[in-house]
Amino acid sequence: METLGTETAFEVLAKAKALEKQGKDVVHLEIGEPDFDTPKNIKEAAVKALNAGYTHYGPSAGIPELRKAIAQYISKTRKIKADSDEVVVTPGAKPIMFFAILAWVNPGEEVLYPNPGFPIYESVVNFVGAKPVPIPLKEENDFRLDPEYVKEKITKKTKMIILNSPENPTGGVLTEEDLKVIADCIANRDDVIVLSDEVYSRIIYEGEHESIGSLPEMKEKTIILDGFSKTYAMTGWRLGYGVMRKDLAQKVAQLMTNSNSCTCTFTQMAGIEALKGPQNEVERMVAEFKKRREVIVSGLNKIEGITCRKPRGAFYVFPNITGTGMDCRKLGDYLLNEAGVAVLSGTSFGKYGEGYLRISFANSIENIKKALDRVSKVLKKP
Ligand SMILES: Cc1ncc(COP(=O)(O)O)c(C=O)c1O
């Protein structure tokens, strides 16, 4: 257990809640979930499924109709031919991370992963006794992962490369050119799999989402991880999936049998409606995030000691806070205690996050403005 890490967001949330209990007003910009409600048609589909008797166990890999809908969705959006038996449905997308690493990576092998990056990658790689090899994401490169660095760090022991685009926490987005270089690095390596975390694929502000799985010869070497949490504001429903080679899908389904048995069945029926029903709510949410992005980026750039780039995807900003003279953990605590604004330190996402904060803009413009005002006041030099 000592090798297993955690997600600091939940700890900061607990601290903020404790302050609120004491009567302090806190603006929550720490947790990574859309503040919107799940679209009505999806909720109604769940109610209908409950009433129709979807209250029992289902197949470990997911209900066939949902697996088919996911295969069609992935085939269309990633421009590949995905089949139902390549899909495994899980309670949230997160278990795919855990299961894919457990199924594919052995002790002593190496896994390349973005740093700063989603903390669970490093945690699970350590947990299985493998070696996490961080790929630093640099601000000057717009927080895109440098594919040349990936090239340098690949060894005989490399077993997996984890990619995340759009990226949490930086909002960086990989281009088709970046992905081609990475694909080239492993062109002769059938033992290396890419775990491509694409949970923010629909929350993108400029250009189009590119998946490494769409490149020639790469479908067989890629596990696409995606889900419903972010796209359809369904974080509490726990619904996600992985799309991968059939032999791997069978192993991941076996891990499902050994852990969860199956994903909640009426939730899965709602997932079919999410994918096949109208998509205008998704577009509305993304348009709103885009407006908030403008407010938060321009507001942060006016604050002493802070500079902030515009993220190209997801709903986080990753401002540089070195000008404040504080390290990121200290500043995070200071903003929570002095300004009543909950944010995460950059190092919650790995050691290369020092000098930054992660601020979620999945909150109303009114609350974002309130937070900016409070932060600006406590950081102003006397
Ligand atoms: C990059 C990334 N991947 C995966 C997840 C997990 O998503 P889910 O709620 O579907 O388990 C998150 C959630 O914060 C995330 O930021």
The ligand as a MOL file (V3000), in Angstrom:
LIG
                    3D

  0  0  0     0  0            999 V3000
M  V30 BEGIN CTAB
M  V30 COUNTS 16 16 0 0 0
M  V30 BEGIN ATOM
M  V30 1 C -7.2790 13.0210 -17.1750 0
M  V30 2 C -8.3760 12.3030 -16.4880 0
M  V30 3 N -8.6140 11.0280 -16.7720 0
M  V30 4 C -9.5960 10.3350 -16.1730 0
M  V30 5 C -10.3960 10.9020 -15.2310 0
M  V30 6 C -11.4570 10.0700 -14.5350 0
M  V30 7 O -12.7060 10.2000 -15.0840 0
M  V30 8 P -13.9400 9.3430 -14.5590 0
M  V30 9 O -14.7760 10.2330 -13.7050 0
M  V30 10 O -14.6730 8.9270 -15.8070 0
M  V30 11 O -13.4510 8.1530 -13.8090 0
M  V30 12 C -10.1960 12.2410 -14.8860 0
M  V30 13 C -11.0160 12.8770 -13.8270 0
M  V30 14 O -10.7020 13.8680 -13.2480 0
M  V30 15 C -9.1720 12.9590 -15.5320 0
M  V30 16 O -8.9320 14.2510 -15.2450 0
M  V30 END ATOM
M  V30 BEGIN BOND
M  V30 1 1 1 2
M  V30 2 1 2 3
M  V30 3 2 2 15
M  V30 4 2 3 4
M  V30 5 1 4 5
M  V30 6 1 5 6
M  V30 7 2 5 12
M  V30 8 1 6 7
M  V30 9 1 7 8
M  V30 10 2 8 9
M  V30 11 1 8 10
M  V30 12 1 8 11
M  V30 13 1 12 13
M  V30 14 1 12 15
M  V30 15 2 13 14
M  V30 16 1 15 16
M  V30 END BOND
M  V30 END CTAB
M  END
